[in-house]
Amino acid sequence: MIEPIQVFSSDCRQYKTAFEVFLRCTNQKTTAFNLLHPLVKNLPHHGRLLDVGAGDGTLTGMLAPYFEDTLALEPNAELGEKLRRRCPGVNILPKRIDDVHMNLHADLILCSHVLYYIDRSKWMAVLDKLASWLAPGGTLVCVLQNPSTDCMRMVEYLYQDHFDLSSLAQRFDIFAGHRYRQDLRTLPSMIEAPDEDTAYTIAEFVLNVVPMREPVPRDLLLDHVNRFFRGPDGLYRFSCDQDFLVIQHRR
């Protein structure tokens, strides 16, 4: 009998467990903060941070001290509880961005690795909603993995699917009537796993960003992990470079 890979949604316990393994083995959050920190310093006001899909609060905790108030959206209950413990002063709204219908204003809006879990037909509306919440002089930063990373090539190879923030940026510029300045930056990031089990858990987590109608066989994913990510020293390394779309009102 062929055993398929595990399939889980972003609001379940399996997601939280796999996400924590991923975070232990990557420098994505540190890389993101290195880009965000100068943006934060240059903001004219530091009233509110809005973190959409804050996860366990790793990046939220780095950024929140720079703002008077922080609001975090996190629909995963277990991640939300970890976020609450890590960032006790942060206001947490346990909702998805699609379900938020209120008038918000924030000086920095961060939407990091959230669009994977939203139907592409809604991406434009979501980006437009986030941009509408910008306070005067504020900055919106939307983050996804670059489509040329080892992780995203794996998604494309096994599921013939990919995510492209640059294409979204071009379409949003037209959709928004050129009302915003946009800057797309790519920063290198890496995953380093000590053994096969850890590397497999991370690869399975990455594949779960795709709506899986037919999960691939576990052996197929394991073969991919060992063939492409295992180094001669026995460690598993795969790239997860991040694209940062920086959006600001035109002055």
C-alpha positions as YAML, in Angstrom:
chain: A
units: angstrom
residues:
- id: 1
  name: MET
  ca: [0.00, 0.00, 0.00]
- id: 2
  name: ILE
  ca: [1.34, 3.42, -0.97]
- id: 3
  name: GLU
  ca: [1.59, 5.75, 2.01]
- id: 4
  name: PRO
  ca: [0.85, 9.41, 1.13]
- id: 5
  name: ILE
  ca: [2.43, 12.41, 2.83]
- id: 6
  name: GLN
  ca: [0.59, 13.96, 5.74]
- id: 7
  name: VAL
  ca: [-1.91, 16.70, 4.88]
- id: 8
  name: PHE
  ca: [-2.83, 19.36, 7.41]
- id: 9
  name: SER
  ca: [-4.38, 22.82, 7.49]
- id: 10
  name: SER
  ca: [-2.72, 25.94, 8.91]
- id: 11
  name: ASP
  ca: [-5.03, 25.97, 11.94]
- id: 12
  name: CYS
  ca: [-4.28, 22.49, 13.31]
- id: 13
  name: ARG
  ca: [-1.77, 21.05, 15.78]
- id: 14
  name: GLN
  ca: [0.27, 19.22, 13.12]
- id: 15
  name: TYR
  ca: [0.92, 22.54, 11.39]
- id: 16
  name: LYS
  ca: [2.14, 24.11, 14.64]
- id: 17
  name: THR
  ca: [4.51, 21.19, 15.30]
- id: 18
  name: ALA
  ca: [5.96, 21.17, 11.77]
- id: 19
  name: PHE
  ca: [6.22, 24.98, 11.76]
- id: 20
  name: GLU
  ca: [8.31, 24.89, 14.93]
- id: 21
  name: VAL
  ca: [10.69, 22.37, 13.33]
- id: 22
  name: PHE
  ca: [10.98, 24.63, 10.28]
- id: 23
  name: LEU
  ca: [11.75, 27.70, 12.42]
- id: 24
  name: ARG
  ca: [14.49, 25.88, 14.34]
- id: 25
  name: CYS
  ca: [16.29, 25.07, 11.11]
- id: 26
  name: THR
  ca: [16.04, 28.30, 9.13]
- id: 27
  name: ASN
  ca: [17.37, 31.84, 9.34]
- id: 28
  name: GLN
  ca: [14.30, 33.33, 7.62]
- id: 29
  name: LYS
  ca: [13.12, 35.36, 10.64]
- id: 30
  name: THR
  ca: [16.57, 36.84, 11.30]
- id: 31
  name: THR
  ca: [16.93, 37.74, 7.62]
- id: 32
  name: ALA
  ca: [13.50, 39.33, 7.62]
- id: 33
  name: PHE
  ca: [14.27, 41.44, 10.68]
- id: 34
  name: ASN
  ca: [17.51, 42.64, 9.10]
- id: 35
  name: LEU
  ca: [15.47, 44.04, 6.21]
- id: 36
  name: LEU
  ca: [12.59, 45.34, 8.33]
- id: 37
  name: HIS
  ca: [14.66, 47.10, 10.98]
- id: 38
  name: PRO
  ca: [15.86, 50.02, 8.79]
- id: 39
  name: LEU
  ca: [12.35, 50.37, 7.36]
- id: 40
  name: VAL
  ca: [10.97, 50.67, 10.89]
- id: 41
  name: LYS
  ca: [13.61, 53.22, 11.89]
- id: 42
  name: ASN
  ca: [12.67, 55.40, 8.90]
- id: 43
  name: LEU
  ca: [8.94, 55.44, 9.59]
- id: 44
  name: PRO
  ca: [7.65, 58.93, 10.44]
- id: 45
  name: HIS
  ca: [5.38, 57.49, 13.15]
- id: 46
  name: HIS
  ca: [5.51, 54.38, 15.33]
- id: 47
  name: GLY
  ca: [1.94, 54.17, 16.55]
- id: 48
  name: ARG
  ca: [0.82, 50.71, 15.48]
- id: 49
  name: LEU
  ca: [2.28, 47.49, 14.09]
- id: 50
  name: LEU
  ca: [-0.15, 45.10, 12.39]
- id: 51
  name: ASP
  ca: [1.26, 41.60, 11.96]
- id: 52
  name: VAL
  ca: [-0.96, 39.48, 9.72]
- id: 53
  name: GLY
  ca: [-0.34, 35.78, 10.32]
- id: 54
  name: ALA
  ca: [1.99, 36.36, 13.26]
- id: 55
  name: GLY
  ca: [2.59, 32.67, 13.94]
- id: 56
  name: ASP
  ca: [4.37, 32.00, 17.21]
- id: 57
  name: GLY
  ca: [5.42, 35.64, 17.53]
- id: 58
  name: THR
  ca: [9.11, 35.23, 16.70]
- id: 59
  name: LEU
  ca: [9.18, 38.24, 14.37]
- id: 60
  name: THR
  ca: [6.37, 40.05, 16.19]
- id: 61
  name: GLY
  ca: [8.46, 40.06, 19.36]
- id: 62
  name: MET
  ca: [11.41, 41.60, 17.51]
- id: 63
  name: LEU
  ca: [9.30, 44.42, 16.04]
- id: 64
  name: ALA
  ca: [6.73, 45.19, 18.75]
- id: 65
  name: PRO
  ca: [9.11, 47.18, 21.04]
- id: 66
  name: TYR
  ca: [9.39, 49.85, 18.33]
- id: 67
  name: PHE
  ca: [5.65, 50.58, 18.37]
- id: 68
  name: GLU
  ca: [3.16, 51.98, 20.86]
- id: 69
  name: ASP
  ca: [0.60, 49.31, 19.99]
- id: 70
  name: THR
  ca: [0.70, 45.95, 18.21]
- id: 71
  name: LEU
  ca: [-2.18, 43.99, 16.74]
- id: 72
  name: ALA
  ca: [-1.51, 40.43, 15.56]
- id: 73
  name: LEU
  ca: [-3.80, 38.24, 13.45]
- id: 74
  name: GLU
  ca: [-3.26, 34.52, 14.09]
- id: 75
  name: PRO
  ca: [-6.04, 31.98, 13.48]
- id: 76
  name: ASN
  ca: [-4.07, 28.95, 14.74]
- id: 77
  name: ALA
  ca: [-5.08, 28.59, 18.41]
- id: 78
  name: GLU
  ca: [-1.88, 26.85, 19.52]
- id: 79
  name: LEU
  ca: [0.40, 29.30, 17.74]
- id: 80
  name: GLY
  ca: [-1.74, 32.11, 19.15]
- id: 81
  name: GLU
  ca: [-1.17, 30.84, 22.68]
- id: 82
  name: LYS
  ca: [2.59, 30.72, 22.09]
- id: 83
  name: LEU
  ca: [2.38, 34.23, 20.62]
- id: 84
  name: ARG
  ca: [0.53, 35.40, 23.74]
- id: 85
  name: ARG
  ca: [3.24, 34.00, 26.03]
- id: 86
  name: ARG
  ca: [6.09, 35.42, 23.93]
- id: 87
  name: CYS
  ca: [4.51, 38.86, 23.42]
- id: 88
  name: PRO
  ca: [2.30, 39.53, 26.48]
- id: 89
  name: GLY
  ca: [1.52, 43.13, 25.51]
- id: 90
  name: VAL
  ca: [0.31, 42.31, 21.99]
- id: 91
  name: ASN
  ca: [-3.40, 42.37, 21.11]
- id: 92
  name: ILE
  ca: [-4.27, 39.12, 19.31]
- id: 93
  name: LEU
  ca: [-7.17, 38.68, 16.93]
- id: 94
  name: PRO
  ca: [-7.73, 34.95, 16.19]
- id: 95
  name: LYS
  ca: [-8.97, 35.51, 12.66]
- id: 96
  name: ARG
  ca: [-7.85, 35.09, 9.07]
- id: 97
  name: ILE
  ca: [-7.37, 38.24, 7.01]
- id: 98
  name: ASP
  ca: [-10.45, 37.31, 4.92]
- id: 99
  name: ASP
  ca: [-12.61, 37.45, 8.04]
- id: 100
  name: VAL
  ca: [-11.45, 40.86, 9.28]
- id: 101
  name: HIS
  ca: [-13.86, 43.64, 8.39]
- id: 102
  name: MET
  ca: [-12.91, 46.72, 10.36]
- id: 103
  name: ASN
  ca: [-11.29, 50.07, 9.78]
- id: 104
  name: LEU
  ca: [-7.65, 49.76, 10.83]
- id: 105
  name: HIS
  ca: [-4.67, 52.08, 10.52]
- id: 106
  name: ALA
  ca: [-1.10, 50.96, 11.06]
- id: 107
  name: ASP
  ca: [2.34, 52.45, 10.50]
- id: 108
  name: LEU
  ca: [3.85, 49.07, 9.62]
- id: 109
  name: ILE
  ca: [1.79, 46.21, 8.22]
- id: 110
  name: LEU
  ca: [3.56, 42.88, 7.89]
- id: 111
  name: CYS
  ca: [2.02, 40.02, 5.92]
- id: 112
  name: SER
  ca: [4.70, 37.35, 6.04]
- id: 113
  name: HIS
  ca: [4.22, 33.99, 4.27]
- id: 114
  name: VAL
  ca: [0.42, 34.22, 4.46]
- id: 115
  name: LEU
  ca: [-0.66, 34.36, 0.80]
- id: 116
  name: TYR
  ca: [0.13, 30.66, 0.28]
- id: 117
  name: TYR
  ca: [-2.97, 29.88, 2.32]
- id: 118
  name: ILE
  ca: [-5.29, 32.25, 0.45]
- id: 119
  name: ASP
  ca: [-6.90, 31.43, -2.87]
- id: 120
  name: ARG
  ca: [-5.08, 33.31, -5.63]
- id: 121
  name: SER
  ca: [-8.36, 34.79, -6.83]
- id: 122
  name: LYS
  ca: [-8.42, 36.77, -3.56]
- id: 123
  name: TRP
  ca: [-4.80, 37.96, -3.53]
- id: 124
  name: MET
  ca: [-5.54, 41.31, -5.17]
- id: 125
  name: ALA
  ca: [-8.42, 42.04, -2.80]
- id: 126
  name: VAL
  ca: [-6.30, 41.08, 0.22]
- id: 127
  name: LEU
  ca: [-3.41, 43.29, -0.86]
- id: 128
  name: ASP
  ca: [-5.81, 46.15, -1.53]
- id: 129
  name: LYS
  ca: [-7.36, 45.71, 1.93]
- id: 130
  name: LEU
  ca: [-3.95, 45.73, 3.61]
- id: 131
  name: ALA
  ca: [-2.83, 48.83, 1.68]
- id: 132
  name: SER
  ca: [-6.07, 50.61, 2.67]
- id: 133
  name: TRP
  ca: [-5.09, 50.14, 6.33]
- id: 134
  name: LEU
  ca: [-1.84, 52.07, 5.95]
- id: 135
  name: ALA
  ca: [-1.55, 55.16, 8.12]
- id: 136
  name: PRO
  ca: [-0.08, 58.28, 6.43]
- id: 137
  name: GLY
  ca: [3.60, 57.58, 5.82]
- id: 138
  name: GLY
  ca: [3.14, 53.91, 6.67]
- id: 139
  name: THR
  ca: [4.71, 50.86, 5.04]
- id: 140
  name: LEU
  ca: [3.22, 47.52, 4.02]
- id: 141
  name: VAL
  ca: [5.57, 44.56, 3.63]
- id: 142
  name: CYS
  ca: [4.32, 41.36, 2.00]
- id: 143
  name: VAL
  ca: [6.64, 38.33, 2.07]
- id: 144
  name: LEU
  ca: [6.71, 35.07, 0.11]
- id: 145
  name: GLN
  ca: [9.43, 32.65, -0.85]
- id: 146
  name: ASN
  ca: [11.16, 33.41, -4.11]
- id: 147
  name: PRO
  ca: [9.94, 30.97, -6.81]
- id: 148
  name: SER
  ca: [13.50, 29.89, -7.65]
- id: 149
  name: THR
  ca: [14.30, 28.47, -4.19]
- id: 150
  name: ASP
  ca: [14.89, 24.78, -3.57]
- id: 151
  name: CYS
  ca: [11.65, 24.70, -1.59]
- id: 152
  name: MET
  ca: [9.53, 26.25, -4.32]
- id: 153
  name: ARG
  ca: [11.17, 24.19, -7.05]
- id: 154
  name: MET
  ca: [10.17, 21.15, -5.02]
- id: 155
  name: VAL
  ca: [6.56, 22.40, -4.93]
- id: 156
  name: GLU
  ca: [6.63, 23.00, -8.68]
- id: 157
  name: TYR
  ca: [8.24, 19.61, -9.42]
- id: 158
  name: LEU
  ca: [5.81, 17.58, -7.29]
- id: 159
  name: TYR
  ca: [2.65, 19.66, -7.75]
- id: 160
  name: GLN
  ca: [3.19, 21.78, -10.87]
- id: 161
  name: ASP
  ca: [2.43, 24.86, -8.80]
- id: 162
  name: HIS
  ca: [4.36, 27.98, -7.87]
- id: 163
  name: PHE
  ca: [3.98, 31.39, -6.17]
- id: 164
  name: ASP
  ca: [5.23, 34.61, -7.72]
- id: 165
  name: LEU
  ca: [5.14, 37.87, -5.76]
- id: 166
  name: SER
  ca: [6.69, 39.87, -8.60]
- id: 167
  name: SER
  ca: [3.76, 39.11, -10.89]
- id: 168
  name: LEU
  ca: [1.32, 40.11, -8.15]
- id: 169
  name: ALA
  ca: [3.19, 43.40, -7.66]
- id: 170
  name: GLN
  ca: [2.89, 44.28, -11.35]
- id: 171
  name: ARG
  ca: [-0.83, 43.53, -11.43]
- id: 172
  name: PHE
  ca: [-1.48, 45.35, -8.16]
- id: 173
  name: ASP
  ca: [0.24, 48.49, -9.45]
- id: 174
  name: ILE
  ca: [-2.28, 48.65, -12.30]
- id: 175
  name: PHE
  ca: [-5.20, 47.59, -10.09]
- id: 176
  name: ALA
  ca: [-4.42, 50.35, -7.54]
- id: 177
  name: GLY
  ca: [-4.07, 53.02, -10.21]
- id: 178
  name: HIS
  ca: [-0.36, 53.58, -9.48]
- id: 179
  name: ARG
  ca: [-1.25, 55.07, -6.09]
- id: 180
  name: TYR
  ca: [1.58, 53.25, -4.31]
- id: 181
  name: ARG
  ca: [5.34, 53.06, -4.61]
- id: 182
  name: GLN
  ca: [6.54, 49.46, -4.75]
- id: 183
  name: ASP
  ca: [9.93, 47.94, -4.17]
- id: 184
  name: LEU
  ca: [10.60, 44.21, -4.52]
- id: 185
  name: ARG
  ca: [13.69, 42.86, -2.80]
- id: 186
  name: THR
  ca: [15.04, 39.30, -2.56]
- id: 187
  name: LEU
  ca: [17.12, 38.19, 0.41]
- id: 188
  name: PRO
  ca: [18.84, 34.79, 0.66]
- id: 189
  name: SER
  ca: [17.71, 32.39, 3.38]
- id: 190
  name: MET
  ca: [18.59, 28.78, 4.07]
- id: 191
  name: ILE
  ca: [17.28, 25.69, 5.83]
- id: 192
  name: GLU
  ca: [19.79, 23.35, 7.44]
- id: 193
  name: ALA
  ca: [18.47, 20.10, 8.90]
- id: 194
  name: PRO
  ca: [20.64, 17.68, 10.88]
- id: 195
  name: ASP
  ca: [19.02, 14.43, 9.73]
- id: 196
  name: GLU
  ca: [16.61, 12.83, 7.30]
- id: 197
  name: ASP
  ca: [13.58, 12.89, 9.62]
- id: 198
  name: THR
  ca: [13.93, 16.63, 10.26]
- id: 199
  name: ALA
  ca: [14.48, 17.40, 6.59]
- id: 200
  name: TYR
  ca: [11.44, 15.33, 5.64]
- id: 201
  name: THR
  ca: [9.24, 17.08, 8.23]
- id: 202
  name: ILE
  ca: [10.24, 20.46, 6.81]
- id: 203
  name: ALA
  ca: [9.71, 19.35, 3.20]
- id: 204
  name: GLU
  ca: [6.26, 18.00, 4.11]
- id: 205
  name: PHE
  ca: [5.45, 21.30, 5.85]
- id: 206
  name: VAL
  ca: [6.49, 23.26, 2.74]
- id: 207
  name: LEU
  ca: [4.33, 21.09, 0.46]
- id: 208
  name: ASN
  ca: [1.33, 21.80, 2.67]
- id: 209
  name: VAL
  ca: [1.24, 25.37, 1.37]
- id: 210
  name: VAL
  ca: [-0.39, 23.86, -1.72]
- id: 211
  name: PRO
  ca: [-4.04, 22.72, -1.68]
- id: 212
  name: MET
  ca: [-3.39, 19.00, -2.09]
- id: 213
  name: ARG
  ca: [-6.10, 17.16, -3.96]
- id: 214
  name: GLU
  ca: [-3.91, 14.07, -4.27]
- id: 215
  name: PRO
  ca: [-1.04, 13.91, -1.74]
- id: 216
  name: VAL
  ca: [2.16, 12.58, -3.28]
- id: 217
  name: PRO
  ca: [3.58, 9.30, -1.94]
- id: 218
  name: ARG
  ca: [5.78, 9.63, 1.12]
- id: 219
  name: ASP
  ca: [8.58, 7.68, -0.60]
- id: 220
  name: LEU
  ca: [8.59, 10.11, -3.52]
- id: 221
  name: LEU
  ca: [9.09, 13.08, -1.22]
- id: 222
  name: LEU
  ca: [11.74, 11.21, 0.79]
- id: 223
  name: ASP
  ca: [13.61, 10.40, -2.41]
- id: 224
  name: HIS
  ca: [13.48, 14.08, -3.46]
- id: 225
  name: VAL
  ca: [14.81, 15.20, -0.06]
- id: 226
  name: ASN
  ca: [17.74, 12.79, -0.17]
- id: 227
  name: ARG
  ca: [18.53, 13.31, -3.84]
- id: 228
  name: PHE
  ca: [18.54, 17.11, -3.86]
- id: 229
  name: PHE
  ca: [19.08, 18.33, -0.28]
- id: 230
  name: ARG
  ca: [21.49, 15.88, 1.39]
- id: 231
  name: GLY
  ca: [25.10, 17.03, 1.42]
- id: 232
  name: PRO
  ca: [28.26, 14.90, 1.55]
- id: 233
  name: ASP
  ca: [28.56, 15.72, 5.26]
- id: 234
  name: GLY
  ca: [25.14, 14.18, 5.97]
- id: 235
  name: LEU
  ca: [23.43, 17.51, 6.61]
- id: 236
  name: TYR
  ca: [20.39, 18.58, 4.59]
- id: 237
  name: ARG
  ca: [20.46, 22.08, 3.11]
- id: 238
  name: PHE
  ca: [17.84, 23.74, 0.94]
- id: 239
  name: SER
  ca: [17.34, 27.37, 0.03]
- id: 240
  name: CYS
  ca: [14.28, 29.37, 1.05]
- id: 241
  name: ASP
  ca: [15.14, 32.89, -0.18]
- id: 242
  name: GLN
  ca: [12.43, 35.45, 0.55]
- id: 243
  name: ASP
  ca: [10.85, 38.10, -1.67]
- id: 244
  name: PHE
  ca: [9.83, 41.27, 0.17]
- id: 245
  name: LEU
  ca: [7.28, 43.52, -1.53]
- id: 246
  name: VAL
  ca: [7.47, 46.95, 0.12]
- id: 247
  name: ILE
  ca: [4.43, 49.17, -0.53]
- id: 248
  name: GLN
  ca: [4.05, 52.84, 0.46]
- id: 249
  name: HIS
  ca: [1.73, 55.68, -0.50]
- id: 250
  name: ARG
  ca: [3.10, 57.93, -3.22]
- id: 251
  name: ARG
  ca: [3.81, 61.38, -1.79]
...
